[in-house]
Amino acid sequence: MKNRVKIICDGIKVFETSLVLNVNDMNYGNHLGNDRVLALAQEARLRWLESLAASELNCMGQSLIMSDAMVEYKGEGFRGDEVKITVYLGESHKYGFDLFYDMQGPRGPVAKVKSGLLFFDYEIRKVAQAPEDWIKYNDQLV
């Protein structure tokens, strides 16, 4: 079992939100489906971006795309559970940054997620450098 994914929610806490699991989040085992964990992370990410007056299509002057994602499942979630999601900003570089999501349910940990995000120019369909406003935002956190 030494090859199991282990995610450490490393970085600066930038946001916290709660979501209530609904029937669409359940799988055949009547608990949170593995595919829905990334959707919960995306919703938390969208809420964080909105708190910055940003979005995935316009994050301080540039769009975002996901370059990678990892999930470490920790426990079950059930319909009606309130899941608290804490978002951490990890390593930033000139083309993007990492986000970590710690998901806690009423019975304890549900999942940890890591997503790598890149700035992207949809007009030329290429990775772009971080916009100046993002660099300023990131610098103020450090």
C-alpha positions as CSV (number, residue, x, y, z in Angstrom):
1,M,0.0,0.0,0.0
2,K,3.0,2.3,-0.2
3,N,1.9,3.7,-3.6
4,R,-1.4,5.1,-2.3
5,V,-2.1,8.8,-3.0
6,K,-1.5,10.9,0.1
7,I,-2.5,14.5,-0.1
8,I,-1.3,17.1,2.4
9,C,-3.4,20.2,2.3
10,D,-0.3,22.4,2.1
11,G,-0.5,26.1,1.5
12,I,-2.3,29.2,2.7
13,K,-6.0,28.9,3.7
14,V,-7.8,31.2,1.3
15,F,-11.5,30.1,1.5
16,E,-14.0,28.0,3.3
17,T,-17.5,27.0,2.3
18,S,-20.1,24.3,3.0
19,L,-22.2,22.2,0.6
20,V,-25.1,19.9,1.4
21,L,-24.9,16.6,-0.5
22,N,-28.0,15.8,-2.5
23,V,-29.4,12.7,-4.3
24,N,-27.4,13.6,-7.5
25,D,-24.2,13.2,-5.4
26,M,-25.0,9.6,-4.5
27,N,-23.9,6.4,-6.2
28,Y,-25.3,2.9,-6.3
29,G,-23.8,2.3,-2.8
30,N,-26.1,5.1,-1.5
31,H,-23.1,7.2,-0.6
32,L,-21.1,10.1,-2.2
33,G,-19.9,9.0,-5.6
34,N,-16.2,9.2,-6.4
35,D,-17.0,11.3,-9.6
36,R,-18.8,13.8,-7.5
37,V,-15.9,14.7,-5.3
38,L,-14.2,16.7,-8.1
39,A,-17.5,18.4,-8.8
40,L,-17.6,19.5,-5.1
41,A,-14.1,20.8,-5.4
42,Q,-15.0,22.7,-8.5
43,E,-18.0,24.3,-6.8
44,A,-15.7,25.3,-3.9
45,R,-13.2,26.7,-6.4
46,L,-15.9,28.7,-8.2
47,R,-17.1,30.2,-4.9
48,W,-13.6,31.1,-4.0
49,L,-13.0,32.8,-7.3
50,E,-16.4,34.6,-7.0
51,S,-15.2,36.0,-3.6
52,L,-12.3,37.5,-5.6
53,A,-14.7,38.9,-8.3
54,A,-13.1,36.4,-10.6
55,S,-14.2,33.2,-12.5
56,E,-12.6,30.3,-14.4
57,L,-13.0,32.3,-17.6
58,N,-11.7,35.5,-16.2
59,C,-9.3,35.1,-13.3
60,M,-7.9,38.6,-13.0
61,G,-7.4,38.9,-16.7
62,Q,-6.8,35.3,-17.9
63,S,-8.8,32.1,-18.1
64,L,-8.0,28.9,-16.1
65,I,-7.8,25.3,-17.1
66,M,-7.1,22.3,-14.9
67,S,-3.8,20.5,-15.7
68,D,-4.2,17.7,-13.1
69,A,-6.2,16.4,-10.2
70,M,-5.8,13.9,-7.4
71,V,-8.3,12.6,-4.9
72,E,-7.7,10.9,-1.6
73,Y,-10.9,9.3,-0.4
74,K,-11.1,9.4,3.4
75,G,-14.7,8.5,4.4
76,E,-18.3,8.3,3.3
77,G,-20.8,11.1,2.6
78,F,-24.5,10.7,2.6
79,R,-27.5,12.6,1.2
80,G,-28.2,15.5,3.5
81,D,-24.7,15.7,4.9
82,E,-23.2,19.1,5.2
83,V,-19.6,19.0,3.9
84,K,-17.3,21.8,4.9
85,I,-14.6,22.5,2.3
86,T,-11.5,24.4,3.2
87,V,-9.5,25.6,0.2
88,Y,-5.7,26.2,0.4
89,L,-3.5,27.9,-2.2
90,G,-0.4,25.9,-2.7
91,E,2.6,26.5,-4.9
92,S,2.3,29.2,-7.5
93,H,4.4,29.6,-10.6
94,K,4.5,31.9,-13.6
95,Y,1.9,29.8,-15.4
96,G,-0.5,28.7,-12.7
97,F,-1.0,27.4,-9.2
98,D,-2.1,24.4,-7.1
99,L,-5.2,24.3,-4.9
100,F,-5.9,21.8,-2.1
101,Y,-9.4,21.0,-0.8
102,D,-10.0,19.5,2.6
103,M,-13.5,18.1,2.8
104,Q,-15.0,17.3,6.2
105,G,-18.4,15.8,6.9
106,P,-20.4,15.3,10.1
107,R,-18.7,11.9,10.7
108,G,-15.1,13.2,9.9
109,P,-12.9,13.4,6.8
110,V,-14.6,12.7,3.5
111,A,-11.8,13.5,1.0
112,K,-8.8,15.6,0.1
113,V,-8.3,16.9,-3.4
114,K,-5.4,18.6,-5.2
115,S,-5.9,20.4,-8.5
116,G,-3.3,22.0,-10.7
117,L,-4.6,25.1,-12.5
118,L,-2.9,26.8,-15.5
119,F,-3.7,30.2,-16.9
120,F,-4.9,29.8,-20.5
121,D,-5.5,32.0,-23.5
122,Y,-8.5,30.6,-25.3
123,E,-8.0,32.8,-28.4
124,I,-4.6,31.2,-29.2
125,R,-5.4,28.0,-27.3
126,K,-2.2,28.1,-25.3
127,V,-1.0,28.2,-21.7
128,A,-0.4,31.9,-20.7
129,Q,1.6,33.6,-18.0
130,A,-0.1,34.6,-14.8
131,P,-1.7,38.0,-15.1
132,E,-0.3,40.9,-13.1
133,D,-3.3,41.2,-10.8
134,W,-2.9,37.5,-9.9
135,I,0.8,38.0,-9.1
136,K,-0.1,40.9,-6.8
137,Y,-2.8,38.9,-5.1
138,N,-0.5,36.0,-4.6
139,D,2.3,38.2,-3.3
140,Q,0.0,39.8,-0.7
141,L,-0.7,36.3,0.8
142,V,2.9,35.4,1.3
